[in-house]
Amino acid sequence: MEGTAAVNERKSERLLNLLIMLLVQRHFVAKDRIRSLLYPGSSRDAFEKMFERDKEELRSLGVPIEVGQMDAFFADEPGYRIRPDEFALPDIALEADEAAIIGLATKVWQHARLAEATTDVVRKLTALGVPVDVSALDIVQPRLSADEPSFDVFFEAVQERSAVEFDYVRSGQSEVTRRRLHPWGVARYAGRWYVVGHDLDRDAERLFRLSRVQGKARKVGPAGAYEVPPGTDVGEVARRLAPAPRLERAVVLARAGTGVPLRREASEITTAVVGPDDRTLWDRLVVTRSAIGLADELLGYGADVYVEEPAELRQELVERLSAVGGAA
C-alpha cells in the first residue's frame, strides 16, 4: 500500500502542475486536455472529484482560477486559466500575500524535487504543439529562499496534519529543548521562515523560527492527527507572535521600468536622475523596510539597481558580488 507521504508528495506535484499549466497558456484550457496530461489513467468520475478538490485547494491559497468559454460564439464546455495579471501580487505589503505563494511558488523554484514537476508539464505542453508563455512564471517567482534544513519536514507535516518533534534553541539562550508541535503552516516574515502551530507541551499557540531548529526535525504519529482551527491566518499569527523587525532606510537607484516590488514599497520616487551608467534612465527610490533579507533582494536585481545609502549596505553587496566573481 502506498504510504501517506508518497500520496501527499504526488498530490503536491499535481497541484503544481495544474498551477503551471493554467498559468503558461494564453487561452482557456479544456478540461479534457487537463485530464489527459495531469490525471492520466483516471476514470471520468475520479478525475472530476480530484479536479474539483485541486481547484478549490489552489483557490484557498489565493490562486485566481478563471472559468470561461472556449469559443466565444458557442456555449461549449468551459475552459480554465490563470491570468498572469490577476495572479501578480497587488499593490499592498507583501506579508498579506505570503500565504498564497509560500506553499507553491517557493517550492517550485527553490527545491529541485518540485522544480522537476514544473519543467515536466511545460515539456508535455510543448510536445503537443501548445504555445506556452513561460515568462508568466516570473510573476510568482519569489525572491525568497527556503533553504532551512527543516523546511520540507514542516511543509509536508502541514499537508498531512502530522505532529513534528524537534530540538530548538530560543533567542538569547544556549539550552536545547525538545518541542512537539501540530503545525498549522509556515510563513515568511521579516526575512525569516517561521512555523506556526499548537505546542503540545505548552498547550498553546506558538511560533518557531526554522533557523533555530537544531538537528533534524521529524514527523511523529499518524497523519490526520489534528485540524487547523477554522479561520486561522498563518501569516497574521506569524506577524503577531514574531519579534518586531528592525527597519532600515535605503536609497536605491533603479533602471527605469525595473525593480517593481521595490517601487511598490518606496515612500519617495524621483525619476530621471543621474545613474552609474547612461545606457538607460534611472530613478531614485527611498525604501524603509526590514533590514533582514534586503541585501538578498537587491542582489537579485543584478545590474538594474545601485545602492546609494547606507554605505554599509552598499559595501555588503560589493563584497558578496566580489566573492562570487572570484569564485567564478
N, C-alpha and C positions, 0 to 999 in steps of 0.2 A: 504494500500500500504506500502511496506517495506521501511523504512527510509534509507536515504543515508548512515548514519553512520553504520547501520547494514549490508548494502551491502558491504561497504568497509571493515568492520571487517571480513566478511565471505571471501572476496577476499584475505585479508592478510593471513588468516589461510590456504586457499587453496594454496597460493604461498609457504608458509612454509612447508606444507605437501608435495608439489611437490619437494621442495629442499631436504627435509629429505629422501623421498622415493628414489630419484635418487642417493643420496649420500651413503646410508647404504647398498645398494645391490652391490654385486661384479660384476654382469654381466649387460648387457643391459636389459632394462625393456620394454616389449612390450606395444604398445600404447593401446591395448585393456585392459590390466591389469591396466594401469594408469586410463583409463576411468572408469572402474568398481569400483575402490577404491576411487578415488578422485572426480569424476564427476558423481556420481550415478544419474540415472533418467534423464540425459540429452540426447537429440536426438543426432544422429551422427553429424549432421551439427552444432548444438550448441556446442557440445564437441570440434569439430575441431576449431571453432572460438575462444573459451575460451582457449584451449590448446595452440594455436599459440600465442595469446596475452600474456599468462602467461609465456611461454618460452622466448619471447622477453623481457618481463619485468625483468625476472631473469638475462638474458644476459646483459641487460642495467645496472644492478647492479654489473656486473663483474663476474657472476657465469658461468663457462665454461661448458655448456651442450653439451655433445658429442653425435653424431648420428652415429650408426653403425649397421651392420647386426647381427641379432640374431643367425644365423647359418653361419659359415664361408664358407660352401660348397653350400649354396643355397641362391639365391637372393630374400629372402622373405621380408616381411615388416620390415622396420628399427626399431631399438630399441633406447632407450635413457639412458644415465647415466651421473653422475658427478664423475670424477676420483679424489679421495682424494688428490693425489699428485699434481694435477693441480690446485685444489681449495685452497691448502695451500698457505699462504702468501709467496711471493718471498723474495729474499734477498735484500730488499730495506727498506727504512724508513716506518714505519707503517702508517704514515699520508697519504701516497699516496694511501693506500688501504682502508682507513677508510670508504669511501662512499660505498664500496661493502658489508660491514658487518653490518654497523650501523642499516640499515633498517630491517635486517633479524635476524642475529645470536644473537645480544644482546637481542632482544625481546624474542627469544626462551628461553634462559637460565635465564634471569633475571626477566621475567614477567610471573606470573602464568597463565594468560589467554592464551598466546600463547605456553607456555610450555605444556599445555594440548594437543594442536594440535600435538606437537612433539611425545608425548607418544601414541597418538591415531593412527597415521599412522604406527608406529612401531608395535603396538599391532595387527593391521589388517594384516600386512605382516607376523608376527609370527603365527597368527591363520591359515594362508593359507599354512604354512609349508615352507615359503620362508626364506632361510638363510640370516640373516642380520648381518652387521658388525657395531654395534653401536659405536665402537671405532673411526670410521670415523668422528663422530661428534666432537671429540676433536679438529680437525683441525680448525674448525670455532668457537669453543667456545672462546669468548673473555674474557680477564681478565679485563672487564670494568663493571661498574655498571651503570644502567640507573635509579637510584633511585630519580632523581629530580621529585618533585610532578607534574610539568607541562610537563614532557617529553611526555606522551601519548597524551596530547591535541595538541601539536605542530606536533607530528608524524602523527596523524590522519588528521590534517588540511593540511599537505603537500600532503597526498594521495588524499584528497577531493578537494584540491585547494580552501580552505575556509580561510577567514580572521580570525585573532586571536586578541583579545583585552586583555590587561594585564597591571598590575601595576608593575613598575620597579624602581629600585634604582641603579644609576650609581656608579661606583667605586669612593670612597673618598667623597661621598655625602650622605646626610640623607634624602633628599627630595624624596618623592614618586611621580612619574608621570605616567599618563595613556598613554599607547602606543597602536598603531594599526599597524598590520603587515600582509603582504601577505608572508607567509613563503615559502621559496624555498627548505629548507631541514635542517636537524640537523646534526651536526658534532662534533666529539671529537677532541680536540686539547689541547695539553699540560696538559692532565689530567682533562680537563673541558668540559662540554657539552655546545654547543652554537647552537642557531638557526639563520639562515641566511635568509634574505628576503628583500622585498621592504617596507620601512617605509612609511605608508600612510600619516602621518602628515608632515614628512620632505621631502617627495617625493624623496627618495634617498635610495641607497643600505645601509643596516645596519646589524649589528651583535649584538646579545644579549646573555649574559651568563645566562643559565637557573637557576643557583643558586641565581641570583639576582631578579628573578621574585617574586613578593610579592603576597600572597594570591593565588587564583585560576584563572588561565588563562581560557578563554572561546572562543569557536568558535562563530563568528557572521556572519550573512548574508548567502547567498546561496552557495552551492558547485559549483565548476567550475567558480569561480568569476575571475580568472586570469590565466595566463600562465607563467611558468617559462621561462625566457629569454633563447633562444637556445644556447647551448654550455656552460651553467653555470656549473662550477665545485664547488660544495658547499665546499668541503674540501679546495680548493685553496682560496676561498673567506674568509673562516674562518682563514686560516693562514695569509692572507694579512691584515685583519682587527683586529685580536686579538692582545693583547699586547704580546711582546716577552717573552717567558718563562724564568724563572731563571734556569740556568743549575747547576747540582751538579755532582761532580765526586765521584763515589763509587767503592770500591774494594770488590768484592764478590767471595767467594768460592762456586763452584757448583760441585755436583757429576758428574762424567764422564757420558756423554750421556744425561744429563738433562739441563733444562734452555735454550732451543734452541732459543727462542726470545731474551734472554739476550746475547747469543753468537753472534747473528746477529748484535747487537749494539756495541759489545765490540771493543775497539780500541787496546787492548792487551789481549792475552790469553796465560797463562803459564800452561802447562799440568803437571800432576803427581806431585802435591805439597802436602805437609802435611796438612790434614784437621782435623776437630774436632773429627772424628772417623776414624777407619780403615776398616769399612765394605765395602767401595768402594774406588776407586781412586777419587781424587779431582782435579779440575782445578781452576786457579785464573783468574778472568775476571775483566778488568778495563772498566767501563762504564761511559760515560759522557752524561747526558740527563736531561730532565726537572725534577726538584725535586718533582713537583706535581704528585701524583699517584705512585711514585716509591716504597714507603713503601707498598702500597696496592698490587702491583705486586709481590714484594718479598715475602710477606706473602702467596701469592697464591702458591708458590713453596714448602711451608712446610719445611720439614727437608732436602730438597735437596739443600738448599742454606744456606750460613753463611756469614754475613756481617763483613768484617774486618775493613773497614772505609767508611765514617766518624763515629766517636763514637756516635754522636747524632742520626744518622740513626739506628745504632745497638741498642741503648738504647730505641728508639721508638718501634722497633719490639719486644724487650724483654717485655716492659710494656704492649703492646697490647696482646701478647701471654699470659702473666701472668694474664691479666684481663679475657681472655677467659677461661683459666684454672680454675680461681677462680669461675667464673660463673657456669662452668660445675660441 
